[in-house]
Amino acid sequence: MFHDAGGVFHHAGTDARVPGPDPQRGSYGSFLSFSDPDGNGWILQEVTTRLPGRLDTTTTSFASVGGLADALRRAAAAHGEHEARTGAEDPDWPDWYARYMVSEQAGTELPS
């Protein structure tokens, strides 16, 4: 693992590589390089927070059943707070859950 002495890794070779992760653990600031058994070279970059425009906010996906179940639990908890604020049962809760889950994954404003 390494980070770039100049703060931005955008050059060929190994000059200016500093061992270890970026001290601030900033997004896009730490790298890992390796070669696979076929001799292909790889460089991985740590992304902790995506820059604006780097996600397709129209697409929502979950990598596992557990990830989807956790998202449903978070939506259920938030929806319970929503119903407590409004003082009424929400018959359109599936739509509210869907908006919540899509907004959460896209990083946009959550419904209240």
C-alpha positions in Angstrom: 0.0 0.0 0.0 1.3 3.5 -0.7 0.3 7.1 -1.2 1.9 9.8 -3.4 4.4 12.3 -1.9 2.8 15.0 -4.0 -0.7 14.1 -2.9 -1.9 13.0 -6.3 -0.8 9.8 -8.0 -0.9 10.4 -11.8 2.4 9.4 -13.1 4.2 6.2 -14.3 6.8 4.4 -12.3 7.4 4.3 -8.6 8.9 7.7 -8.0 7.3 9.7 -5.1 5.6 6.6 -3.7 5.4 6.8 0.1 4.8 3.5 1.9 1.5 3.2 3.8 -1.9 4.7 3.3 -2.6 8.4 2.9 -2.1 9.9 6.4 -5.5 11.7 6.2 -7.1 8.5 4.7 -8.7 10.9 2.1 -10.8 9.4 -0.6 -8.7 8.6 -3.8 -5.5 9.1 -1.8 -4.3 5.5 -1.0 -3.2 2.8 -3.5 -2.2 -0.8 -3.6 -0.2 -2.3 -6.5 0.5 -5.9 -7.3 1.1 -8.3 -10.2 -1.0 -11.4 -10.7 0.4 -14.9 -11.6 0.0 -14.1 -15.3 2.2 -11.1 -15.0 -0.5 -8.4 -15.2 0.1 -5.3 -13.2 -2.7 -3.9 -11.1 -3.2 -0.7 -9.1 -6.2 -0.3 -6.8 -7.3 3.0 -5.4 -9.1 3.4 -2.0 -12.4 5.3 -2.4 -14.1 6.2 0.9 -16.4 8.9 -0.5 -17.3 9.2 -4.1 -16.9 12.5 -5.8 -20.2 14.1 -7.1 -21.2 12.7 -10.4 -19.4 9.4 -10.0 -22.5 7.5 -9.1 -25.5 6.8 -11.3 -28.3 8.1 -8.9 -30.9 6.4 -11.1 -29.6 2.9 -10.4 -30.0 1.1 -7.1 -28.6 -2.3 -6.4 -27.7 -4.5 -3.5 -24.8 -6.9 -3.5 -26.3 -9.4 -1.1 -29.5 -10.4 0.6 -28.1 -9.1 3.9 -27.4 -5.7 2.4 -30.9 -5.5 1.1 -32.3 -6.7 4.5 -30.3 -4.1 6.3 -31.5 -1.3 4.0 -35.1 -2.4 4.6 -34.5 -2.3 8.4 -33.1 1.2 8.2 -36.1 2.3 6.0 -38.5 0.6 8.5 -37.0 2.5 11.4 -37.0 5.8 9.6 -40.6 5.2 8.4 -41.7 4.5 12.0 -40.3 8.0 12.9 -42.1 9.5 9.9 -45.5 8.0 11.0 -44.9 9.2 14.6 -44.3 12.7 13.3 -47.4 12.7 11.1 -49.5 11.0 13.7 -51.1 8.7 11.0 -50.5 5.3 9.5 -49.1 5.6 6.0 -50.9 3.4 3.5 -48.3 4.1 0.8 -45.4 2.8 2.9 -43.9 0.7 0.1 -43.5 3.9 -2.0 -41.9 5.7 1.0 -39.5 2.8 1.7 -38.5 2.8 -2.0 -37.8 6.5 -2.0 -35.8 6.2 1.2 -33.7 3.3 0.0 -32.9 4.9 -3.4 -32.1 8.2 -1.8 -29.9 6.6 0.9 -27.9 4.7 -1.7 -27.6 7.7 -4.0 -26.5 10.0 -1.2 -29.4 12.4 -1.9 -31.8 13.9 0.6 -33.8 11.3 2.5 -37.6 11.6 2.8 -38.8 12.8 6.2 
